[in-house]
Every structure is written in structure tokens, then in C-alpha cells.
Amino acid sequence: MPNHKSAVKRVKQTERKTEVNRNRRSRIRSAVKSLLKLLADNNKEKAYSEFRVVESEIRRGVTKGVTKKGTASRQISRLSALVKRTFAA
């Protein structure tokens, strides 16, 4: 248990930030899952528009400090390659 007033405040701030980060991470994962579902259904137009949403969510996660820049870059790169590979004819 915190013994100082400032420590109590830090605990509250940490809990709030943890919840916000958890929500942000969940939004990224949900967006990726919806993209993968569209790829499985071979829905080209919706998949491309959903990829833009996913990329935006991932990049926003970087600016908010949820993920690291390199991790986000790798995820976007792999998803982009997957989308291109799925619809290459």
C-alpha cells in the first residue's frame, strides 16, 4: 500500500493508464481480426478499406505509447504483404 499522498495519486494514474492502454490494444487486435476475416471471405474492396483502418489503429497505438515503432512497422508490413498475396492473380 502507498504511504504518501503522491504515491496514492501515482497508483490511481497507473490504473487509469493501464485501462486506456488495454482498451487501445484490444481495438488493434479486433481490427486485425476483422481484416483477417475479410481476407478469408475474399472480400477485396472491404479488405482494402479495413486494412487502412487497421494501419491507422496500429500507428495510433505507437503515438499513444502502447506499442513500439518497430513492432508496429513489422505488423503493418506483414499484414500488407498478406493482403497483396491474398488478392494477387
Number of C-alpha atoms within 10 A of each C-alpha: 6 10 7 9 8 10 12 13 12 13 13 12 12 12 12 12 12 13 12 14 17 12 12 20 16 12 16 19 15 13 19 21 13 15 24 18 13 19 19 11 10 14 13 14 9 12 21 17 11 19 21 14 16 24 21 15 19 28 20 16 20 17 11 13 12 18 17 14 15 10 12 19 15 11 16 19 13 12 18 16 11 14 20 12 10 13 12 7 5
